[in-house]
Amino acid sequence: MSSARTLALGRRVERDEEIGILPEEDVVYDDEACRLAAMSRKKLHEVDRLSRVIFRVAERQNADSIIDVGAGHGYLTHLLAHQNPSRRLYAIDCDDARTCGSKDRGTRIVLSNHHRHPTRIIADHEKENPVIYVTARLDPQTLPELLEAHRYVLVGLHSCGDLSGLTMLRTFLECEGVKGIVVVGCCYHRIHVEREGDESQLGFPLSNNVRSLIQTHHPSFSLTYRSLTTACLTFASFDNPSTILSALRGHYHRSLFELLLRSWKPARTLSPGQLRVGGLPKSATQDFQSYCVAACTKLGLCTSDERRESLIDAIRKVEVDKEKMIRRIAFMCVMRSFFGPCVESLVLLDRMMYLKEGLGIPLDQEKHEGKGRVWLRNLFDYAESPRNMVVVAEKAACA
Ligand SMILES: C[S@@+](CC[C@H](N)C(=O)[O-])C[C@H]1O[C@@H](n2cnc3c(N)ncnc32)[C@H](O)[C@@H]1O
């Protein structure tokens, strides 16, 4: 366990003027600030710090536009729009419901600004929501067609899985107009580490360096779906023993469900790859029975009333040992969480190396005149927001 700790990257935030990491400029994240911004304390902390880094990159790159990729409900987008009135702001998300929600939010912000300052003369550019919303999947081939931009910075806050890795980094390297990138990743279990046939679509490893390390290392190793899920566990959330069990509800539901499938004979056999339950409605996560019924329905295993009855029987049997099992599962999750920071460090170092290789920057340097710059830094306070590392890269002026 102590090796696991020393192998992982540190998490302390250090001031860095050049990148724009300036913790002393944080707004006060009190209830009033959260209410005015209509954000949680965590989100406000994230967008406040990230926006300063983005502003620094956009200024240095003389960018005409900022593209918030995986913009979701637009918390970051609208703060950036407010801070960068002279730049076009694009919010891209592949989920149309989120794009619509973000648009509503933008309109409400413009309206509330007018109500808050009714006597102030409002400039024309302030009367309309300045953000351009696009529902699309980010793709380096089609991105330039979506935009009316020449020099732009790609940004992402907690862009999940491959979006913050392969997709955004490749877009940065391949699209001439993208001059800078600022991205914080999350949901590492959504990184594709297996795909039949096409290795160029794998989200890990990205860099030649890590790839050759993996190929030559003895014993050989790889990151699997299971190991990537540990990178999403947060050791900070286990600091308080009384909250461990509730923090792990999702984990023990999934583990007990796996156990249940061994004793209950499902209507059809599924390979381990097909056994991913993924997201379920909130109502299905409240208790174990609701979880199992929803999971089996989603996986197509509960095809008749008869099957459903036998499932309920099987659930009751597993529930006899539930209390004992939950404690074991909780213990295992806490143990696994020690390795999460190592896995996350490896994923992020691989991304950093991929960018350096792509720009032609030596691996032991952060900047190279005529090529560009690449940084990997802690940005958010770990206790506030554990996915706290930001990848920042810029192309050199002539690149
Ligand atoms: C975890 S959410 C983050 C939302 C937002 N940035 C925030 O911090 O609140 C990730 C978002 O990325 C979007 N997304 C995932 N893959 C995408 C892709 N390839 N192209 C565009 N959007 C994507 C999802 O729909 C989702 O809204």
The ligand as an SDF file (V2000), in Angstrom:
LIG
                    3D

 27 29  0  0  0  0  0  0  0  0999 V2000
  -19.6980   14.4770  -16.9030 C   0  0  0  0  0  0  0  0  0  0  0  0
  -20.5740   15.4670  -18.0170 S   0  0  0  0  0  0  0  0  0  0  0  0
  -19.7690   17.0190  -17.7370 C   0  0  0  0  0  0  0  0  0  0  0  0
  -20.6650   18.1760  -18.0010 C   0  0  0  0  0  0  0  0  0  0  0  0
  -20.0960   19.5660  -17.7200 C   0  0  0  0  0  0  0  0  0  0  0  0
  -18.8460   19.8120  -18.4030 N   0  0  0  0  0  0  0  0  0  0  0  0
  -19.9970   19.8260  -16.2400 C   0  0  0  0  0  0  0  0  0  0  0  0
  -18.8940   19.8440  -15.7120 O   0  0  0  0  0  0  0  0  0  0  0  0
  -21.0350   20.0030  -15.5970 O   0  0  0  0  0  0  0  0  0  0  0  0
  -19.9410   14.9760  -19.5980 C   0  0  0  0  0  0  0  0  0  0  0  0
  -20.7450   15.4960  -20.7760 C   0  0  0  0  0  0  0  0  0  0  0  0
  -20.0560   15.1380  -21.9810 O   0  0  0  0  0  0  0  0  0  0  0  0
  -21.0090   14.7950  -22.9840 C   0  0  0  0  0  0  0  0  0  0  0  0
  -20.2770   13.9690  -23.9750 N   0  0  0  0  0  0  0  0  0  0  0  0
  -19.7610   12.7260  -23.8040 C   0  0  0  0  0  0  0  0  0  0  0  0
  -19.1070   12.3250  -24.9150 N   0  0  0  0  0  0  0  0  0  0  0  0
  -19.1990   13.3370  -25.8240 C   0  0  0  0  0  0  0  0  0  0  0  0
  -18.7030   13.5380  -27.1520 C   0  0  0  0  0  0  0  0  0  0  0  0
  -17.9690   12.6060  -27.7670 N   0  0  0  0  0  0  0  0  0  0  0  0
  -18.9730   14.7070  -27.7750 N   0  0  0  0  0  0  0  0  0  0  0  0
  -19.7070   15.6660  -27.1490 C   0  0  0  0  0  0  0  0  0  0  0  0
  -20.2040   15.5330  -25.8890 N   0  0  0  0  0  0  0  0  0  0  0  0
  -19.9440   14.3970  -25.2230 C   0  0  0  0  0  0  0  0  0  0  0  0
  -22.1100   14.1010  -22.2030 C   0  0  0  0  0  0  0  0  0  0  0  0
  -23.3490   14.1570  -22.8740 O   0  0  0  0  0  0  0  0  0  0  0  0
  -22.1390   14.9200  -20.8960 C   0  0  0  0  0  0  0  0  0  0  0  0
  -23.0520   15.9830  -20.9510 O   0  0  0  0  0  0  0  0  0  0  0  0
  1  2  1  0
  2  3  1  0
  2 10  1  0
  3  4  1  0
  4  5  1  0
  5  6  1  0
  5  7  1  0
  7  8  2  0
  7  9  1  0
 10 11  1  0
 11 12  1  0
 11 26  1  0
 12 13  1  0
 13 14  1  0
 13 24  1  0
 14 15  1  0
 14 23  1  0
 15 16  2  0
 16 17  1  0
 17 18  1  0
 17 23  2  0
 18 19  1  0
 18 20  2  0
 20 21  1  0
 21 22  2  0
 22 23  1  0
 24 25  1  0
 24 26  1  0
 26 27  1  0
M  CHG  2   2   1   9  -1
M  END
$$$$
